[in-house]
């Protein structure tokens, strides 16, 4: 099957010459390796696109309410620390952008959310120093003379428990308040779907057990957040409810 060049070239760029010839030109749908690879690439592209907007609803929710109530600052600070290191690790490893690109967009959106949390809690003074610190961390991790490859791998390994820990304060806050406050349902559900799909793309495209383990564990905690959203849907924080009853 010969497709027009404006379709053929992007398809080749996405799945490569070998799989394009096998699946598109030869229509060989018994080529399981290429089918898995193509699905992984498609999912990866979807995750990157989704990652570029996944936190936008959370940002809009905070701005529209003029409040970041129920949104854990500690969770986002831990997530930014982990994602900055993860981004630097993937760039240093020269991994395909489709296998980690959403990390870049999620990190930028998380920085905006942290800025909003600090702004609405009257702590705007800390916003610019925080942004500068994150940039300095990312820049430093990109320097092989400052952070050798072995140390970079160790730091990435450390982000796995850090990423998991970033979810715990939010989960605990939801449980304690019996409410998810201004936590965005769209963001929570899409984050769960994204990490679930990323398990498949990591398993298919990368020979990196650490990344695969991290994604599996993150998916588990994201699933807990989804359950909490369903359980506490529409409920006000316990403390707020108590005040209303007085």
C-alpha positions as CSV (number, residue, x, y, z in Angstrom):
1,X,0.0,0.0,0.0
2,X,1.5,3.3,-1.1
3,X,0.4,6.3,1.0
4,X,0.8,10.0,0.1
5,X,4.1,11.4,1.3
6,X,2.4,13.7,3.8
7,X,1.1,10.6,5.6
8,X,4.0,8.3,4.9
9,X,6.8,10.5,6.3
10,X,5.2,11.1,9.7
11,X,4.3,7.4,9.9
12,X,7.9,6.3,9.2
13,X,9.1,8.9,11.7
14,X,6.8,7.4,14.3
15,X,7.2,3.6,13.8
16,X,10.4,3.4,11.7
17,X,11.1,2.1,8.2
18,X,11.1,-1.6,9.1
19,X,7.6,-1.6,10.8
20,X,6.2,0.8,8.2
21,X,7.1,-1.6,5.4
22,X,5.9,-4.6,7.3
23,X,2.6,-3.2,8.5
24,X,1.6,-0.6,5.9
25,X,3.2,-1.7,2.7
26,X,3.2,-5.5,3.1
27,X,0.1,-5.6,5.4
28,X,1.8,-8.2,7.5
29,X,-0.4,-8.2,10.6
30,X,1.3,-11.3,11.9
31,X,4.4,-9.2,12.8
32,X,3.7,-9.1,16.5
33,X,6.9,-7.3,17.3
34,X,6.0,-4.4,15.0
35,X,2.4,-4.3,16.1
36,X,3.5,-4.0,19.8
37,X,6.1,-1.4,18.9
38,X,3.6,0.6,16.9
39,X,1.0,0.5,19.7
40,X,3.6,1.6,22.1
41,X,4.6,4.5,19.9
42,X,1.0,5.5,19.4
43,X,0.4,5.3,23.2
44,X,3.6,7.2,23.8
45,X,2.6,10.0,21.5
46,X,-0.9,10.1,23.1
47,X,0.7,10.3,26.6
48,X,3.0,13.2,25.6
49,X,0.0,15.1,24.1
50,X,-2.1,14.3,27.1
51,X,0.7,15.3,29.5
52,X,0.8,18.7,27.9
53,X,-2.7,19.5,29.2
54,X,-3.3,17.0,32.0
55,X,-2.8,19.6,34.8
56,X,-4.6,22.4,33.0
57,X,-8.0,21.6,34.6
58,X,-6.3,21.6,38.0
59,X,-4.9,25.0,37.3
60,X,-8.2,26.3,36.1
61,X,-10.0,24.8,39.1
62,X,-7.7,26.6,41.5
63,X,-7.9,29.9,39.6
64,X,-11.7,29.8,39.2
65,X,-12.2,29.1,43.0
66,X,-9.5,31.6,44.0
67,X,-8.3,28.8,46.4
68,X,-6.0,25.8,46.5
69,X,-7.8,24.2,49.4
70,X,-7.3,20.5,49.5
71,X,-4.3,20.6,47.1
72,X,-1.2,19.3,48.9
73,X,1.8,21.6,48.5
74,X,4.2,18.9,49.8
75,X,2.9,16.5,47.2
76,X,3.6,18.9,44.4
77,X,7.1,19.8,45.7
78,X,8.0,16.1,45.9
79,X,6.6,15.5,42.5
80,X,8.6,18.3,41.0
81,X,11.8,17.1,42.6
82,X,11.2,13.6,41.2
83,X,10.1,14.7,37.7
84,X,13.0,17.1,37.3
85,X,15.5,14.2,38.1
86,X,13.5,11.9,35.8
87,X,13.6,14.4,33.0
88,X,17.4,14.9,33.4
89,X,17.9,11.1,33.5
90,X,16.0,10.4,30.3
91,X,17.8,13.2,28.4
92,X,21.2,11.8,29.7
93,X,20.1,8.3,28.5
94,X,19.1,9.7,25.1
95,X,15.8,7.9,25.4
96,X,13.2,8.6,22.7
97,X,11.1,11.7,23.5
98,X,7.9,9.6,23.1
99,X,8.9,7.5,26.2
100,X,9.2,10.5,28.6
101,X,8.1,13.7,26.9
102,X,5.1,14.1,29.2
103,X,7.4,14.6,32.2
104,X,8.6,17.9,30.7
105,X,5.0,19.3,30.4
106,X,3.8,17.9,33.7
107,X,6.8,19.5,35.5
108,X,6.1,22.9,34.0
109,X,2.4,22.6,34.9
110,X,3.3,21.5,38.4
111,X,5.5,24.6,38.8
112,X,2.5,26.7,37.9
113,X,0.3,24.9,40.4
114,X,2.9,25.3,43.2
115,X,3.1,29.0,42.3
116,X,-0.7,29.3,42.6
117,X,-0.7,27.5,45.9
118,X,1.9,29.9,47.3
119,X,0.1,32.9,45.8
120,X,-3.3,32.0,47.3
121,X,-1.7,31.2,50.6
122,X,-0.1,34.6,50.7
123,X,3.5,33.3,50.3
124,X,4.3,34.7,46.8
125,X,7.7,35.7,48.1
126,X,8.9,32.1,47.7
127,X,7.7,31.6,44.1
128,X,10.7,32.9,42.1
129,X,13.4,31.4,44.5
130,X,11.6,28.0,44.1
131,X,11.6,28.3,40.3
132,X,15.3,29.3,40.3
133,X,16.1,26.3,42.5
134,X,14.4,23.8,40.2
135,X,16.2,25.3,37.2
136,X,19.5,25.0,39.0
137,X,18.8,21.4,39.9
138,X,17.9,20.5,36.3
139,X,21.0,22.3,34.9
140,X,23.3,20.7,37.4
141,X,22.0,17.2,36.6
142,X,22.8,17.7,33.0
143,X,26.5,18.3,33.7
144,X,28.4,14.9,33.6
145,X,31.4,16.5,35.3
146,X,29.2,17.4,38.3
147,X,27.0,14.3,38.2
148,X,28.7,11.2,36.8
149,X,26.5,8.6,35.0
150,X,26.6,6.2,38.0
151,X,25.4,8.9,40.4
152,X,22.8,10.0,37.9
153,X,21.4,6.4,37.8
154,X,21.4,6.3,41.6
155,X,19.6,9.6,41.8
156,X,17.0,8.3,39.3
157,X,16.5,5.2,41.4
158,X,15.9,7.5,44.4
159,X,13.1,9.2,42.5
160,X,11.0,6.0,42.6
161,X,10.3,6.2,46.4
162,X,10.2,10.0,46.1
163,X,7.5,9.8,43.4
164,X,5.5,7.4,45.5
165,X,6.0,9.6,48.5
166,X,4.7,12.6,46.5
167,X,1.3,10.9,46.3
168,X,1.0,10.0,50.0
169,X,0.4,13.5,51.4
170,X,-2.5,14.0,48.9
171,X,-3.9,10.6,49.7
172,X,-3.7,11.3,53.4
173,X,-5.2,14.8,53.0
174,X,-8.1,13.3,51.1
175,X,-8.6,10.6,53.7
176,X,-8.4,13.0,56.7
177,X,-10.8,15.5,55.2
178,X,-13.1,12.9,53.6
179,X,-13.0,15.2,50.6
180,X,-10.8,15.9,47.6
181,X,-11.3,19.7,47.9
182,X,-10.2,21.5,44.7
183,X,-8.4,18.4,43.3
184,X,-9.2,18.0,39.6
185,X,-11.0,14.8,38.7
186,X,-9.8,15.1,35.1
187,X,-6.2,15.4,36.2
188,X,-6.4,12.4,38.6
189,X,-8.1,10.1,36.1
190,X,-5.9,11.1,33.3
191,X,-2.7,10.7,35.4
192,X,-3.8,7.2,36.2
193,X,-4.5,6.3,32.6
194,X,-1.2,7.9,31.6
195,X,0.9,6.0,34.0
196,X,-1.0,2.8,33.1
197,X,-0.2,3.3,29.4
198,X,3.4,4.2,30.3
199,X,3.9,0.8,31.9
200,X,3.3,-0.7,28.5
201,X,5.5,1.7,26.5
202,X,8.3,1.3,29.0
203,X,8.1,-2.5,28.9
204,X,8.0,-2.5,25.1
205,X,10.6,0.1,24.2
206,X,13.1,0.4,27.0
207,X,15.2,-2.2,28.7
208,X,15.0,-0.4,32.1
209,X,13.6,-2.4,35.0
210,X,13.9,0.6,37.3
211,X,11.6,2.7,35.1
212,X,9.2,-0.1,34.7
213,X,9.0,-0.7,38.5
214,X,8.5,3.0,39.1
215,X,5.7,3.2,36.7
216,X,3.9,0.1,38.1
217,X,4.1,1.5,41.7
218,X,3.0,5.0,40.5
219,X,0.0,3.5,38.7
220,X,-1.0,1.7,42.0
221,X,-1.0,5.0,44.0
222,X,-2.8,6.9,41.2
223,X,-5.5,4.2,41.3
224,X,-5.9,4.9,45.0
225,X,-6.4,8.6,44.2
226,X,-9.0,7.6,41.6
227,X,-10.9,5.6,44.2
228,X,-10.8,8.5,46.6
229,X,-12.3,10.8,44.0
230,X,-15.1,8.4,43.4
231,X,-15.6,7.8,47.2
232,X,-15.6,11.5,48.2
233,X,-17.2,13.0,45.1
234,X,-19.0,16.3,45.9
235,X,-18.2,16.1,49.6
236,X,-16.9,19.2,51.6
237,X,-13.9,18.9,53.8
238,X,-14.7,17.5,57.2
239,X,-13.5,20.6,59.0
240,X,-15.7,22.8,56.8
241,X,-18.7,20.6,57.4
242,X,-18.2,20.8,61.1
243,X,-18.1,24.6,61.1
244,X,-21.3,24.7,59.1
245,X,-23.1,22.5,61.7
246,X,-22.1,24.8,64.6
